[in-house]
Amino acid sequence: MRKQMAAGKMIALAAAVAMCAAVLAGCGSKDSADKTAAAAETGAAAPAGTEAAAAATADQAAGGNGVLRVGMECNYAPFNWTTTTKGEFTQPLSGSDYADGYDVVIASKLAEAAGMQVQIVKLDWDNLILSLQNNQIDAIIAGMTDTPDREKEVSFTSPYYTSEEVVIVKKDGKYASAKDIQDFSGATVQGQMNTIYDTVIDQIKGVKHQPAAETFPAAIQALQSGAVDGVVSELPVANGVVAANPDLAIVRFDEGKGFDADTSVSIAVRKDDTALKDQLEKGLAAISTDERNQLMEAAVERQPANN
């Protein structure tokens, strides 16, 4: 349910775009291929405007080579995270790293249902939609909420998970017993940059809206250091944070006293990729609500303590 992208949670980060472009530019002249390989290793930009890049882009169209390229941060447990340990649910990233989490499992299941192999592409949050539009990935499965602004850029499936908006606080702090978001009036509250978590904070009257953190872990660090009184989150993420940090607690609000926000997350695809969207919808229909909840509970239980 997270993340609201400015641009109308997205502003492109050039380094991440360049890295993805380098990976895609895999065929063409030897000189272009060598430059592309070097770019992939260093994160530098691939040669712009080369025939190799264009050919790679066309060849990598969703399903064209039997691979579903899925973008996510790999830094937002329990939805997605990075680990060096290969496991039952992981998918390989670059080097010795692996991606794990609820989003990874969902992506794997959907790719299998569509008769494709899944490839997880680790990207900064603000670069996800641009990478999708540039055909560097085929889908975004990253805890992203379908919003009117995002619908101008991409197309969304039906939700694959619905959560609840909460606030993480110090367990022994003055806000631990809050039942209404207005109980945080006068408090210093923070969310993640370009996310719904940040925009809903202003629904609290008299709140001290702390400038948004670049990453969710950074917001939790600010809470633990005493720089902020609360961090807006969604419940599965908060459960994982509190399980790993016994000094923190979750504030859940009474009915009608919480944030007014969409708590569902959906899969984003390119607007013209209707065939892939239909395939993903068909795969989602085969995963029951009970199974989705069980997969999330399992992801919360196995996420690393430092996520």
N, C-alpha and C positions, 0 to 999 in steps of 0.2 A: 504494500500500500504505500510505499514510500515514493518519493522522489518526483519532484516536479521540475521539469527542465525549463530554465529560462531560455528563451530563443523561440520560443514559439510556434529526476531529478537530473537546456543542455548546451554548453559552449564547447566547441571542439578544442582539444589539446593537441597541438601540432605534432608533438613527439609521438603520441600514440597513433595518430593517423598515419604518420610516416612509417611506423613499424608495421602496421597492417598492410600498407601499400607495398612495402618491401616483400612481405611474405607472399602476396598475391602475384607479383611480377616474376613468375617462375619460368617462362619460356621466351624464346626469341634469340637474338644474336648472342654469341658467347660473351662479348663485351658487356651487353646489357645484363646478361644473366650473372656475370661476375659482380657487377656493381650492385645488382639486386641482392645477391647473397651477402655481400658485405653490409649492405644497409640493414638486412634482417638481423645480423649479428650485433650491429652497433646501435640500431634504432634510428639511423639516419634515413633521409628520404630516398625512396627509389627514384631512378631516373624518370623525370616527368615527361609525359607525352610519348613514351616509347611504345612501339608495336607490341613489345613483350607484355607491358602492363595491360594494354587493351585486350590482348589475347587471353591473358590469365583471368581478367575480370569476366570475360564471356564464358570461359571454360568452367569457372567456379560458380556459375549460377546454381541456385538451390536445386539439388537433386541431379544436376548435370553430371556430376562425377560420383554420385552416391554418397555425398558428405553433406551433413547439416552443420553449418558453422554457426555456433551460438555465442553471442557476446554477453559478458557479465564482468563485474568488478573483481570477483574472487577475494573480496575483503568485507563481506557483509553477512557474517554468520548469524543464524543458521541457514540463510538462503544460499550463500556461497562463500567459500573461503579457499585459501591456498594452503597446501600441506606438502611436506617432503616425503610423506608415508603413503605408499600405494595401498589401496584398500578395496573392499568389495564394491564400493560405490564411486570410487574416484575415476577421473578421466585425466590423461596426461596433458600437461602444459609444456612449456619450453624447458630444456635442461632436465633437472631432476625433480621439478615441481609437479604437483597434481592439483586438480580442482576437485572440491567435494562440496556437499551441501544439498539442500532441498532442490534448488534450481538445477543442479547437475543431474540429480536423479530424474527429475521431470524431463529434462532435455534428452537424457538417454532413453527413457521410455518412449518419448514421442518419435525420436529418430528410428528406434527399432520398429515401432508400429508403421512407420512410413517406408520401411525397407532401406534405411540409410544408416551410415555410420555417423556418430556425433563427434564434432571437434569443438572443444571449448576454447574460446579466444578471450584472453584476459585484457580488459580495457578499462581506462578511467571512466567513471560514471558519466562525466560530461561529454565523453567522446562516443558514447554508444549509438545515439541516433544518427550522427554524421557518418559513422562507420557503416551503419546499415544502409543509409542512402547511397553511399559510395560503393556498395556491393562488396564490402570487405568482410561482412558477416551476412548471414541469411535471416537471423532472428535474434531478438533480445529476450532473454529469460533471466531477469535480474531483479525481481521484486518491484517492477515498474507498474505504476497506476495509469490507467487509461484516462487522460484528461483532454478537454477541448483543444488546448494548445498543442498537445502532442498529436492529436488526430489530424492536425493540419500538415504534419510531417510524415506520419506513418499510419499503418492500419493495425488494429488490435484484435486479438481473439477474445472470446469470452474469458472471464476471470479463471485462473487456475488455483487461486487461494484467496481467502478472505480472512482478514485479521481484525485487530482491535487497536485503537490508538491509546497509548499510555504515556506516563512520564516516569523516568528513572530518577530516583533521589537517593540521598544518604539514608541508610537504614535508621540511624539515630537522630536524623535531622528534624527540623520543625515541620516539614511538609510531608512526612511519611504517612500521616493519617488523613491527608486530603481526600475529599470525596467529590469535589467540584473543581473544574478547571479555574474557576474564579477564586479558589482558595490560594492560588498562586499569584494573586495580585500583589505587586511589590517585589516578587521574587525575580531572580535573574535566571532566565530560561534560554536554552540553546537548542538548535537543531542542526542538521547537516545541510550544507550549501546546495541550493537548487533542488530542494526536496519539499514535499508537502509538510514534512516535519518542521521545517523552518517557517513556512507561510502560515500555519495554523496558530503559531504562538501569539499572534496579534489578536486572536479571539479572547485572550485573557486581558481583562481591563486592568490598566495600571501596571502591566508586566514590564520588566526591564529586559527587553529583547536583545540578548547577547548576539553580536555578529556571528553568522553561521560558521561552523567548523568545516574544514575542507573534507574531512572524512568522519565517519561515525566513531571509530576508535578515538579520534582526537577529542570529540565531544565528551566521551566517557572519561578520558583523562582529565579534562577540565572540571568535570563534576567531582572526581576524586581529589583533585587538588584544592577544591573549594572555590574555584573561579566562577562556577555557576551553581545554582540551587537545584536545577532539574534539566533533564535532557528528554526531549520528545522522541518517542520510539513507537514501534509496533510490537505487539505482545510477544510473538515468537523470538524476536531479536532480544527483547528485554529479558525474557526467560533465560536465554543463554548468557547474557551479560551478568545477571544476578547469580546464576549458578556458579559462575567463575569468580565472582566478586562478592563475598558474603557481607561486605560493608555497605552494599547497595540494596535497594528495595524498589518494588514496582508499585506505582499508584494507579489503580483502576478506578474509574469514575462511575458514580451512580447513573442509572438510566436517565438520559436527557440532560446530564450534567457534564458530558464529555465534549470533545472537539467535534465540530461539524466538518467531516472529511470522508472521502471515499476510502474504505479500508481494503479494497480488493486489489489484486495484482493480475496483470494480463501479459500476454506475449505480443511483442511488436514485430511486424514484418513490413516489407516495402509495400506501398500502396498498390502497385501493379502486380504483386505476387499473390494473386488470388488462389492459385492452385496450391501453393504451400500453406496458405492460411486454412484452406479447406482440409488439407491433410492433418494439420495440427489440431483443428477443431475435432476431427474424427478421433484422433488419438486421445484428446482430453476427455471426450465423451466416454471413453472406455475406462477412465480412472475415476472411481467413485469418490464421493466426499469423504467417506470413512477412510479409504486408502490414502487420500491426500493428507488427511489429518495424521494418520499413522506415520507417513513418510516425514512429515514435519516434526513430530515428536521424536522420531529416530534421529533426525538431523540435529535437533537440540541436544540429545543425549551424547552424540559422538563428536560434536564440535570441539576443537582444541580449547583448552582453558584460557589461552591468551587471545581468543577471538571474541 
